[in-house]
């Protein structure tokens, strides 16, 4: 890829660009970031890519979730642990249901920036820049707070580093040990049906581990810890460019089989996170974001919305993955419950005909956002559930594999999405509505979705056995 460099995106038109008045401050921040060590390693990224190859082949499942937009204040022990535990709980449910490994990819340690539909907003008669995330400007609705501040890019790096440091420490200290899954607790979940389902699964796991321990077979590292990879939208390219570093030859398991000609070839990895995605607002074929993403060796995601034409989707895959590398691209569909049936089938057929084999992942959150009469943004759990269920059924009907789900969630007992087993209504949204951007599922609602997907695959496996017996 001789015509690509980490900075070649600068020659392309750019959507969602941040306009910094303080250009000297921006250059100072960029120079400082270039000197700092990477946040993740090429070997970790290569390991994730190997895992994602199994997902693309239908042999594993991806659970991706976390905050809509992280705040620097979220970098604390309780909130980090709550997210880790929720991801572990959900993955345990999915493993039980799908009988497949679950790859955990958190929206954490870098998900600070958010695209906005408008660059400005008017608050109390004063027009000011929109809140673009903690790594760009402040949430407080004043012109001074909303002025883009390039020093926040450096702050974002250090908050990401601190978050990653604690995640690694918690995992190495046994937070994910399957010998004691009930130690993860159910936190704020009080709905009897959900508690009963979860406790049934953990009881089954505990019985299996007790047998393994008795037989002396419980020495594998895999039951004492877990891998959690990090992800974020690659939106602020000035930041991403500084952490994109070259590595000679392939790394990880791919290094052993690489052709001799590639051993001295430079591969570029964006070491700000393991997995990055292109948003639905920044996927222009001739745009700066696609230009940047086509050159990095990370596994990447592409948000696919109702405005995406099938031929455009194939053209985008050809640009970012011309070699049709398995596990390289994840297509994150986000249509809305009322639109998915009109768009997903055509997208699946176009991709199947193209020869690409991406991972398909359902994001049932972004297409189902609405505002209450009083102006509060929310999502209805019924709509989220509907889109996810339809995605499962449509992929199955088209001989395609839905390999993952992508959720905005938190381990906190927030009241941001209405519905679910807790019966949250619009009147109850104000009880604990804490998001600074889009509404998130709380722990109870997230576990409900995990049970839905687990049940779908478990029922499908049961039906397949019945069909085989009949034959």
MOCOR-V717035 format. One record per residue. N is the residue number from 1. RES is the residue in one letter. PHI is phi in whole degrees, 0 to 359 (none if undefined). PSI is psi in radians with two decimals (NA if undefined). D_LAST is the distance of its C-alpha to the last C-alpha in Angstrom with 2 decimals. Layout:
BEGIN
N,RES,PHI,PSI,D_LAST / N,RES,PHI,PSI,D_LAST
END
This chain:
BEGIN
1,X,none,1.14,51.33 / 2,X,295,-0.42,55.06 / 3,X,269,0.15,55.81 / 4,X,246,2.45,54.47 / 5,X,221,2.86,56.36 / 6,X,301,-0.32,55.90 / 7,X,255,0.03,58.66 / 8,X,292,-0.29,57.60 / 9,X,298,-0.41,56.19 / 10,X,293,-0.29,59.83 / 11,X,271,0.02,60.27 / 12,X,248,2.73,57.61 / 13,X,296,2.53,57.82 / 14,X,233,2.19,56.70 / 15,X,269,2.68,55.22 / 16,X,60,0.55,55.87 / 17,X,291,2.44,58.83 / 18,X,266,2.18,61.06 / 19,X,262,1.87,64.73 / 20,X,267,2.16,66.89 / 21,X,288,-0.63,70.60 / 22,X,273,1.41,71.36 / 23,X,291,-0.59,70.57 / 24,X,296,-0.74,72.55 / 25,X,297,-0.65,70.53 / 26,X,296,-0.79,67.30 / 27,X,295,-0.65,68.43 / 28,X,297,-0.74,69.51 / 29,X,295,-0.75,66.10 / 30,X,298,-0.79,64.33 / 31,X,296,-0.64,66.61 / 32,X,292,-0.74,66.08 / 33,X,296,-0.62,62.28 / 34,X,298,-0.48,62.38 / 35,X,272,-0.26,64.13 / 36,X,280,2.65,61.80 / 37,X,291,2.76,59.02 / 38,X,294,2.77,55.40 / 39,X,274,-0.53,53.34 / 40,X,228,3.04,50.20 / 41,X,245,2.71,49.75 / 42,X,302,-0.61,47.99 / 43,X,296,-0.70,46.06 / 44,X,297,-0.73,44.65 / 45,X,296,-0.73,43.66 / 46,X,297,-0.66,42.04 / 47,X,297,-0.75,40.05 / 48,X,298,-0.74,38.80 / 49,X,299,-0.66,37.86 / 50,X,297,-0.71,35.79 / 51,X,297,-0.72,33.97 / 52,X,290,-0.44,33.43 / 53,X,299,-0.67,31.89 / 54,X,293,-0.62,29.04 / 55,X,295,-0.79,28.78 / 56,X,300,-0.53,28.74 / 57,X,274,0.03,25.86 / 58,X,82,0.30,23.86 / 59,X,255,0.00,24.54 / 60,X,205,3.06,27.19 / 61,X,225,2.51,28.69 / 62,X,254,2.22,32.32 / 63,X,251,2.01,34.36 / 64,X,238,2.21,37.63 / 65,X,194,2.80,40.23 / 66,X,158,-2.87,43.87 / 67,X,292,2.62,46.95 / 68,X,302,-0.94,47.50 / 69,X,218,2.12,50.78 / 70,X,291,2.60,52.14 / 71,X,249,2.71,55.75 / 72,X,301,-0.54,58.00 / 73,X,293,-0.32,58.43 / 74,X,285,-0.13,54.74 / 75,X,279,1.25,55.64 / 76,X,216,2.79,56.13 / 77,X,303,-0.87,54.50 / 78,X,298,-0.77,53.11 / 79,X,288,-0.63,51.44 / 80,X,294,-0.81,49.96 / 81,X,298,-0.68,48.59 / 82,X,299,-0.71,47.14 / 83,X,291,-0.75,45.14 / 84,X,300,-0.84,43.96 / 85,X,296,-0.67,42.86 / 86,X,294,-0.75,41.01 / 87,X,298,-0.69,39.12 / 88,X,292,-0.74,38.26 / 89,X,300,-0.84,37.16 / 90,X,296,-0.70,34.92 / 91,X,292,-0.61,33.41 / 92,X,298,-0.76,32.68 / 93,X,298,-0.75,30.79 / 94,X,291,-0.68,28.81 / 95,X,298,-0.77,28.02 / 96,X,299,-0.72,26.77 / 97,X,280,-0.82,24.55 / 98,X,272,-0.26,23.26 / 99,X,57,0.71,23.33 / 100,X,220,2.71,25.23 / 101,X,299,2.60,28.92 / 102,X,243,2.19,31.14 / 103,X,267,2.15,34.04 / 104,X,260,2.11,37.01 / 105,X,232,1.95,39.41 / 106,X,267,2.51,42.25 / 107,X,277,1.45,44.50 / 108,X,202,2.78,47.50 / 109,X,61,0.79,50.54 / 110,X,154,-0.15,51.27 / 111,X,274,1.10,49.86 / 112,X,263,-0.60,53.38 / 113,X,269,2.59,53.74 / 114,X,225,2.38,52.31 / 115,X,288,2.63,52.44 / 116,X,230,2.61,54.19 / 117,X,289,-0.42,54.24 / 118,X,224,2.42,58.05 / 119,X,288,-0.35,60.43 / 120,X,228,2.82,62.89 / 121,X,215,2.78,63.02 / 122,X,248,2.13,65.87 / 123,X,237,2.12,66.55 / 124,X,52,0.70,69.52 / 125,X,81,0.01,70.92 / 126,X,250,2.17,70.77 / 127,X,271,2.32,68.57 / 128,X,209,2.89,67.19 / 129,X,300,2.55,64.32 / 130,X,290,2.73,60.92 / 131,X,290,2.13,59.59 / 132,X,250,0.09,57.56 / 133,X,116,2.73,56.65 / 134,X,296,-0.37,58.65 / 135,X,272,0.07,58.90 / 136,X,241,-0.98,60.68 / 137,X,208,-3.12,62.79 / 138,X,267,2.72,63.34 / 139,X,284,-0.51,61.70 / 140,X,305,2.27,65.09 / 141,X,279,1.18,65.99 / 142,X,227,2.61,69.26 / 143,X,304,-0.64,70.18 / 144,X,293,-0.77,71.13 / 145,X,294,-0.65,67.89 / 146,X,279,-0.08,65.78 / 147,X,291,2.17,67.60 / 148,X,304,2.26,65.24 / 149,X,240,1.91,66.39 / 150,X,296,-0.38,65.39 / 151,X,295,-0.34,66.17 / 152,X,293,-0.41,63.04 / 153,X,296,-0.70,60.97 / 154,X,290,-0.71,62.47 / 155,X,301,-0.69,61.95 / 156,X,298,-0.72,58.26 / 157,X,301,-0.85,58.02 / 158,X,289,-0.58,59.60 / 159,X,291,-0.63,57.56 / 160,X,295,-0.75,54.38 / 161,X,297,-0.74,55.68 / 162,X,294,-0.70,56.50 / 163,X,296,-0.83,53.11 / 164,X,299,-0.70,51.31 / 165,X,300,-0.76,53.64 / 166,X,286,-0.63,52.80 / 167,X,301,-0.84,49.03 / 168,X,296,-0.70,49.20 / 169,X,295,-0.75,51.53 / 170,X,295,-0.72,49.41 / 171,X,293,-0.72,46.22 / 172,X,289,-0.31,48.11 / 173,X,268,0.02,49.61 / 174,X,101,0.27,46.32 / 175,X,297,-0.43,45.57 / 176,X,258,0.22,41.88 / 177,X,297,2.06,41.65 / 178,X,286,-0.13,38.35 / 179,X,295,-0.40,40.16 / 180,X,222,1.08,41.66 / 181,X,298,-0.50,39.50 / 182,X,291,-0.30,41.25 / 183,X,294,-0.32,44.47 / 184,X,290,-0.39,43.29 / 185,X,67,2.97,43.84 / 186,X,249,0.17,42.74 / 187,X,51,-2.06,46.12 / 188,X,273,0.00,46.69 / 189,X,285,2.05,43.33 / 190,X,240,-0.08,44.22 / 191,X,292,2.06,41.34 / 192,X,305,-0.73,39.96 / 193,X,298,-0.72,36.31 / 194,X,290,-0.76,36.31 / 195,X,300,-0.74,38.28 / 196,X,296,-0.76,35.93 / 197,X,298,-0.82,32.79 / 198,X,295,-0.76,34.57 / 199,X,294,-0.50,36.05 / 200,X,294,-0.73,32.67 / 201,X,294,-0.85,31.45 / 202,X,296,-0.57,34.72 / 203,X,295,-0.72,34.66 / 204,X,297,-0.75,31.28 / 205,X,296,-0.76,32.69 / 206,X,298,-0.73,35.89 / 207,X,297,-0.72,34.19 / 208,X,295,-0.75,32.25 / 209,X,291,-0.58,35.51 / 210,X,296,-0.71,37.41 / 211,X,296,-0.77,35.12 / 212,X,297,-0.68,35.52 / 213,X,294,-0.74,39.26 / 214,X,297,-0.65,39.50 / 215,X,275,-0.03,37.66 / 216,X,74,0.50,39.88 / 217,X,249,0.28,37.12 / 218,X,255,0.62,38.45 / 219,X,263,0.00,40.74 / 220,X,288,2.42,38.75 / 221,X,300,-0.51,40.63 / 222,X,297,-0.35,37.50 / 223,X,262,-0.01,37.64 / 224,X,251,-0.26,41.36 / 225,X,211,-3.09,41.65 / 226,X,204,2.74,39.80 / 227,X,265,2.32,40.43 / 228,X,233,2.04,41.44 / 229,X,267,2.76,42.27 / 230,X,254,2.68,44.71 / 231,X,208,2.73,44.52 / 232,X,197,2.87,46.69 / 233,X,286,2.23,47.32 / 234,X,279,1.33,49.50 / 235,X,262,-0.82,52.00 / 236,X,269,1.66,55.49 / 237,X,290,-0.43,55.60 / 238,X,302,-0.71,59.07 / 239,X,290,-0.84,57.57 / 240,X,298,-0.67,54.43 / 241,X,300,-0.72,56.58 / 242,X,294,-0.45,58.78 / 243,X,257,0.19,55.89 / 244,X,267,1.99,54.22 / 245,X,235,2.58,55.16 / 246,X,279,2.63,54.56 / 247,X,221,2.29,52.79 / 248,X,280,2.22,53.06 / 249,X,71,3.02,49.84 / 250,X,289,2.73,46.39 / 251,X,240,2.93,46.17 / 252,X,72,-2.64,43.63 / 253,X,294,-0.43,40.82 / 254,X,290,-0.33,41.22 / 255,X,294,-0.58,44.74 / 256,X,292,-0.49,43.71 / 257,X,250,0.12,41.93 / 258,X,288,2.54,44.16 / 259,X,299,2.64,46.03 / 260,X,302,-0.58,49.66 / 261,X,294,-0.34,50.87 / 262,X,265,-0.09,49.37 / 263,X,294,-0.51,51.00 / 264,X,256,0.07,54.18 / 265,X,282,2.47,52.63 / 266,X,272,2.23,53.15 / 267,X,248,2.36,50.20 / 268,X,259,2.29,51.15 / 269,X,242,2.34,49.59 / 270,X,276,1.83,50.45 / 271,X,268,0.41,51.20 / 272,X,278,-0.30,51.73 / 273,X,187,2.95,48.10 / 274,X,281,-0.69,44.78 / 275,X,227,2.28,42.99 / 276,X,234,2.68,44.78 / 277,X,229,2.74,43.72 / 278,X,263,2.28,45.27 / 279,X,282,2.90,45.72 / 280,X,294,-0.37,44.98 / 281,X,270,-0.15,48.77 / 282,X,232,0.47,49.42 / 283,X,260,0.42,46.74 / 284,X,296,2.33,49.07 / 285,X,301,-0.57,48.42 / 286,X,258,0.26,52.16 / 287,X,267,2.91,52.81 / 288,X,296,-0.62,54.03 / 289,X,291,-0.78,50.96 / 290,X,296,-0.67,48.56 / 291,X,300,-0.77,51.22 / 292,X,294,-0.81,51.39 / 293,X,292,-0.49,47.65 / 294,X,291,-0.28,46.98 / 295,X,257,-0.22,49.10 / 296,X,272,2.64,48.00 / 297,X,269,-0.03,45.48 / 298,X,297,2.68,44.06 / 299,X,293,2.46,40.58 / 300,X,231,2.77,41.30 / 301,X,244,2.71,39.95 / 302,X,228,2.12,40.54 / 303,X,286,2.31,40.60 / 304,X,240,1.92,38.97 / 305,X,251,-3.11,40.34 / 306,X,293,-0.28,40.32 / 307,X,273,-0.12,43.24 / 308,X,284,2.16,41.41 / 309,X,276,2.56,40.62 / 310,X,305,-0.76,37.50 / 311,X,291,-0.54,39.72 / 312,X,293,-0.68,41.99 / 313,X,297,-0.77,39.16 / 314,X,295,-0.73,38.21 / 315,X,299,-0.66,41.93 / 316,X,294,-0.72,42.30 / 317,X,297,-0.68,39.48 / 318,X,297,-0.60,41.17 / 319,X,285,-0.84,44.44 / 320,X,274,-0.28,43.39 / 321,X,216,1.08,40.72 / 322,X,298,-0.46,41.64 / 323,X,272,0.03,39.96 / 324,X,55,0.74,36.60 / 325,X,294,2.24,36.71 / 326,X,290,2.32,33.55 / 327,X,86,-0.04,34.33 / 328,X,284,-0.76,37.65 / 329,X,241,2.33,37.11 / 330,X,247,2.18,35.59 / 331,X,266,2.04,35.44 / 332,X,256,1.69,36.36 / 333,X,282,2.37,35.57 / 334,X,212,1.51,38.01 / 335,X,255,-0.67,38.05 / 336,X,108,2.53,38.46 / 337,X,301,-0.53,36.13 / 338,X,273,-0.12,37.43 / 339,X,241,-0.25,37.14 / 340,X,300,-0.70,33.99 / 341,X,293,-0.40,31.85 / 342,X,277,-0.30,34.59 / 343,X,236,-0.69,34.79 / 344,X,299,-0.77,31.86 / 345,X,303,-0.76,29.44 / 346,X,294,-0.64,32.19 / 347,X,293,-0.74,33.03 / 348,X,299,-0.82,29.48 / 349,X,298,-0.72,29.24 / 350,X,295,-0.73,32.70 / 351,X,291,-0.74,32.04 / 352,X,300,-0.70,28.78 / 353,X,288,-0.37,30.75 / 354,X,280,-0.32,33.61 / 355,X,91,-0.10,31.93 / 356,X,282,2.58,32.86 / 357,X,233,1.28,30.43 / 358,X,281,2.97,32.23 / 359,X,276,2.36,31.17 / 360,X,259,2.29,30.64 / 361,X,227,2.44,32.29 / 362,X,259,2.18,32.99 / 363,X,254,1.69,36.56 / 364,X,272,0.23,36.50 / 365,X,266,-0.98,40.19 / 366,X,292,-0.51,42.45 / 367,X,277,0.00,41.34 / 368,X,240,0.43,41.82 / 369,X,274,2.39,45.44 / 370,X,213,3.00,47.96 / 371,X,245,2.48,51.39 / 372,X,286,2.90,52.51 / 373,X,306,-0.47,55.54 / 374,X,272,0.01,57.70 / 375,X,94,0.19,56.48 / 376,X,273,2.22,54.25 / 377,X,287,2.33,51.23 / 378,X,209,3.07,48.01 / 379,X,222,2.50,44.28 / 380,X,266,2.21,42.24 / 381,X,302,-0.57,39.39 / 382,X,298,-0.70,37.42 / 383,X,292,-0.70,37.74 / 384,X,297,-0.82,36.77 / 385,X,299,-0.73,33.69 / 386,X,298,-0.80,32.81 / 387,X,295,-0.71,33.10 / 388,X,294,-0.75,31.04 / 389,X,295,-0.74,28.21 / 390,X,297,-0.69,28.34 / 391,X,299,-0.78,28.34 / 392,X,301,-0.80,25.16 / 393,X,289,-0.68,23.40 / 394,X,293,-0.77,25.01 / 395,X,298,-0.74,24.11 / 396,X,297,-0.71,20.44 / 397,X,293,-0.45,20.54 / 398,X,255,0.37,22.31 / 399,X,54,0.72,20.12 / 400,X,238,2.72,23.12 / 401,X,250,2.08,23.71 / 402,X,279,1.85,26.35 / 403,X,266,0.07,27.89 / 404,X,181,2.98,30.68 / 405,X,226,2.59,33.03 / 406,X,235,1.95,36.80 / 407,X,234,2.54,38.87 / 408,X,265,2.00,42.55 / 409,X,211,2.91,43.00 / 410,X,214,2.66,45.49 / 411,X,279,0.01,45.59 / 412,X,273,2.78,48.55 / 413,X,275,1.06,48.58 / 414,X,280,2.85,49.45 / 415,X,235,1.44,49.35 / 416,X,235,-0.53,48.50 / 417,X,249,2.26,45.19 / 418,X,279,2.72,45.09 / 419,X,92,-2.89,42.31 / 420,X,89,3.11,39.72 / 421,X,299,-0.47,39.55 / 422,X,284,-0.21,43.28 / 423,X,66,0.59,44.04 / 424,X,295,2.28,46.55 / 425,X,252,2.99,48.49 / 426,X,300,-0.56,50.82 / 427,X,295,-0.43,53.73 / 428,X,266,0.00,52.52 / 429,X,299,-0.58,52.16 / 430,X,284,-0.13,55.73 / 431,X,299,-0.81,55.19 / 432,X,208,1.14,54.04 / 433,X,263,1.75,53.52 / 434,X,244,-0.07,54.38 / 435,X,293,2.55,52.64 / 436,X,260,0.08,55.03 / 437,X,216,-1.84,52.57 / 438,X,265,2.68,49.17 / 439,X,291,2.50,47.69 / 440,X,244,2.71,45.30 / 441,X,289,2.48,42.67 / 442,X,273,3.10,44.03 / 443,X,302,-0.76,42.27 / 444,X,299,-0.81,40.79 / 445,X,291,-0.65,39.33 / 446,X,295,-0.71,38.00 / 447,X,294,-0.62,36.12 / 448,X,301,-0.76,34.58 / 449,X,295,-0.69,33.17 / 450,X,299,-0.72,31.83 / 451,X,295,-0.63,29.98 / 452,X,300,-0.90,28.53 / 453,X,294,-0.75,27.07 / 454,X,300,-0.75,25.92 / 455,X,295,-0.67,24.22 / 456,X,299,-0.86,22.47 / 457,X,289,-0.59,20.94 / 458,X,292,-0.74,20.21 / 459,X,295,-0.70,18.44 / 460,X,298,-0.72,16.47 / 461,X,295,-0.70,15.43 / 462,X,296,-0.76,14.49 / 463,X,295,-0.66,12.40 / 464,X,297,-0.69,10.61 / 465,X,296,-0.70,9.91 / 466,X,297,-0.77,8.73 / 467,X,296,-0.72,6.28 / 468,X,295,-0.68,5.16 / 469,X,295,-0.71,5.41 / 470,X,296,-0.66,3.80 / 471,X,291,NA,0.00
END
